[in-house]
Amino acid sequence: MLPKQPPLRAQVLACWNWKCALLSATARSLVYLAALARSGPHKRLSIVLVEIAYVAATAGIYAGLQQRALSLRSRALGNLTIAIGVPMLSQVFDCLAHRFVGAPVPARALVAVTIFTFVSALFHLYIMRRGVFLSGQGRSLGDDFRRIPRLIAAFVAAPVTLAMSLASRSGTGAESEALP
């Protein structure tokens, strides 16, 4: 006899990351507001309200999927799932949600939020691999916020650090080849 599975609602809630839901709904709404600053107030309000409701409900699930991807056997597959797979899925459903409620998103806002989504996904990958904004891990939201300034600085510096590391490796390789 197969073990009884918990109801779908319990499975979804077990995967829901409330920390990321709160932050994503706030941040994405601000991105939409900034991108739509020149639109009429009624248009902005409807798009932002859809975004807050939709993202608050779904971002926690997407972040939960990202959190679960951390434990995939293949680290590369987990990273791809976190940085590309889940964000693409969220963008498709986000566009469908806006279309469904009759609040189509202008191209400028869509581009802005798509860029934000992928940079945000890379940041999620970076911080989740360092144990921040994970639900059910025993850390408070306050603890996570205290770690954020250093993590933001390290995340922003990471491409520069990587470029310098690659440059020094290629420079050392060229020097060693030149030596007899």
Secondary structure, 3 states (H helix, E strand, C coil): CCCCCCCHHHHHHHHCCHHHHHHHHHHHHHHHHHHCCCCCHHHHHHHHHHHHHHHHHHHHHHHHHHHHHCCCCCHHHHHHHHHHHHHHHHHHHHHHHHHHCCCCCCHHHHHHHHHHHHHHHHHHHHHHCCCCCCCCCCCCHHHHHHHHHHHHHHHHHHHHHHHHHHHHHHHHHHHHHHCC
